[in-house]
Amino acid sequence: MGKSKKRIIYKGKNLQFTNLTREEAVKTTAGLLKTDKKQAYSLITLFGLTAEEVLEAGASYEDVKGMESLLG
């Protein structure tokens, strides 16, 4: 494999992973509950978020109550 192709592959692989802190995940989850619940569920299970954290970040009570089984 040539140098250019190798560099492009490694660059693409490294761009896929972002550094997401727990605080950013909570804020993102609260926003995603209104639009994309599937991605919100993924973040909840990945970080083990609690209902209190998501509510404090600004999510509606109805959205949090609807996914009560996922939230610890």
Backbone torsions as a table, in degrees:
resi	resn	phi	psi	omega
1	MET	NA	136.1	-179.1
2	GLY	-72.7	165.1	-177.9
3	LYS	-61.7	-41.7	-176.7
4	SER	-65.2	-47.2	-179.0
5	LYS	-63.6	-41.6	179.2
6	LYS	-62.0	-42.4	179.8
7	ARG	-65.5	-40.8	180.0
8	ILE	-65.2	-41.3	-180.0
9	ILE	-65.1	-46.8	-179.3
10	TYR	-67.0	-35.6	178.0
11	LYS	-64.6	-44.3	178.6
12	GLY	-64.3	-39.0	-179.8
13	LYS	-66.8	-38.9	-178.3
14	ASN	-75.8	-23.3	179.1
15	LEU	-77.8	-16.1	-177.9
16	GLN	-70.3	-33.0	-173.7
17	PHE	-99.3	121.7	177.4
18	THR	-108.4	156.2	177.0
19	ASN	-88.7	108.7	-178.0
20	LEU	-114.6	118.2	178.7
21	THR	-82.7	167.0	-180.0
22	ARG	-62.7	-40.8	180.0
23	GLU	-63.1	-42.0	178.1
24	GLU	-66.7	-36.1	179.2
25	ALA	-65.3	-39.0	179.0
26	VAL	-65.0	-45.3	179.6
27	LYS	-64.5	-42.1	179.3
28	THR	-65.1	-40.2	179.3
29	THR	-62.8	-43.6	179.5
30	ALA	-60.8	-38.4	177.8
31	GLY	-72.5	-37.1	-177.7
32	LEU	-73.3	-21.3	-179.9
33	LEU	-62.5	-25.2	179.7
34	LYS	-82.1	-29.3	-172.8
35	THR	-113.7	-52.0	-172.7
36	ASP	-129.6	88.9	-175.5
37	LYS	-67.1	-27.5	-178.9
38	LYS	-65.1	-44.4	177.6
39	GLN	-69.6	-34.2	177.3
40	ALA	-62.9	-42.8	177.6
41	TYR	-61.0	-38.8	179.2
42	SER	-62.3	-44.2	179.4
43	LEU	-67.8	-36.9	179.7
44	ILE	-62.8	-46.0	-178.8
45	THR	-72.8	-32.9	-179.7
46	LEU	-67.6	-44.2	-176.3
47	PHE	-97.0	-9.1	-179.3
48	GLY	65.4	47.3	-176.3
49	LEU	-71.8	151.9	177.2
50	THR	-103.4	164.0	-179.6
51	ALA	-63.7	-38.1	-179.5
52	GLU	-61.7	-43.2	-179.8
53	GLU	-61.8	-44.1	-177.0
54	VAL	-69.7	-39.4	177.7
55	LEU	-64.8	-41.1	178.7
56	GLU	-65.8	-26.1	-180.0
57	ALA	-79.4	-9.7	175.2
58	GLY	114.1	10.6	177.5
59	ALA	-75.9	152.8	179.8
60	SER	-76.6	152.9	-178.8
61	TYR	-62.9	-37.7	-178.5
62	GLU	-63.9	-41.6	178.6
63	ASP	-64.6	-42.3	-178.9
64	VAL	-68.6	-40.6	179.7
65	LYS	-66.9	-31.4	178.9
66	GLY	-67.4	-24.6	178.9
67	MET	-116.7	39.1	-177.6
68	GLU	-58.6	-33.5	-177.7
69	SER	-69.0	-26.7	-179.9
70	LEU	-82.6	-35.4	-175.0
71	LEU	-81.7	134.1	-179.2
72	GLY	-83.9	NA	NA
